[in-house]
Amino acid sequence: MSIFSAYTTEDRDALASVPFYTIIFNTSTSQYEYWNGAIWQGLLGDIVTTFGLIASNFLVGGKFTVYDSLAVEGMGVPPILDAVNLTSQTAAIAPVNFDNGNVVGDYRAAYYMVVTNAHAAAGTIRFDVTYNDGSAARTLTGQTVSLAALNKSNLWTNTDTNGSLIHLGSGNIAYSVTLTGSIGNAIYALYVTLERLR
C-alpha cells in the first residue's frame, strides 16, 4: 500500500497491517484520512484541533470564510474582502464603498471592465478607486474605455502609484465608474476584487 492511495470506506476497513500515520484519500467521504493505530481519523479534523483553527471558518472544499477575524471570500490568503460582479450596466456608478474596506492597512484592487454591447454614438467610461492614505485623498484611475466598440480595460493609468497597492490611512475604499457623454444602447460589465494584504 502506498501513501495517499484512494479507497472507499469499505475497502479501507478491509486493509490489514496498516502502518501508523498512513494517509489515504477516502473516496466515499471525499476527505483525507490517516490511521492513528486504532481508527481512521479525518485529517482536516485533527489539523483544526491541533492548530486551533475554527471549523466554522471553512466552507466545504477547505475555503476560508474568516481570516484574521475578517469575513472573506475566495481562499482568503490574502483575504478577498469584496468581489464585485456587475453585468448589464447601462449607467455610471456613483462611489460605492467596498465591503470590509474600512480598516487601516494595505490593500490591492484589481478590475476588469468590458463593453458587452457597443453603441457607435456612445461616450466613454472610466473605473476609479478612491481612498485616503492618512495624508490626502487619493485616486487610482483606470483607463478610459470607448463605448463605441467592444473594448476592455484592466490597467491603471496612474504613474505615481505602485500598481494597485493602496494604503488606507482612514475612511473607506470606494469604487466608481464615470461616464463621459451618453451611453446610448451600450452595455458594460465590471468585475472588481479587493484584497487585504496586511
Buried (B, 14 or more C-beta within 10 A) or exposed (E): EEEEEEBEEEBBEEBEEBEEEBEBBBEEEEBBBBBEEEEBBBBBEEEBEEEEEEEEBBEEEEEBEBBEEEBBBBEBEBBBBBBBEBEEBEEEBEEBBBBBBBEEEEBBBBBBBBBEBBBEEBBBBBBBBBBBBEEEEBEBBBBBBBBBEEBBBEEBEBEEBEEBEBBBEEBBBBBBBBBEEEBBEBBBBBBBBBBBEE
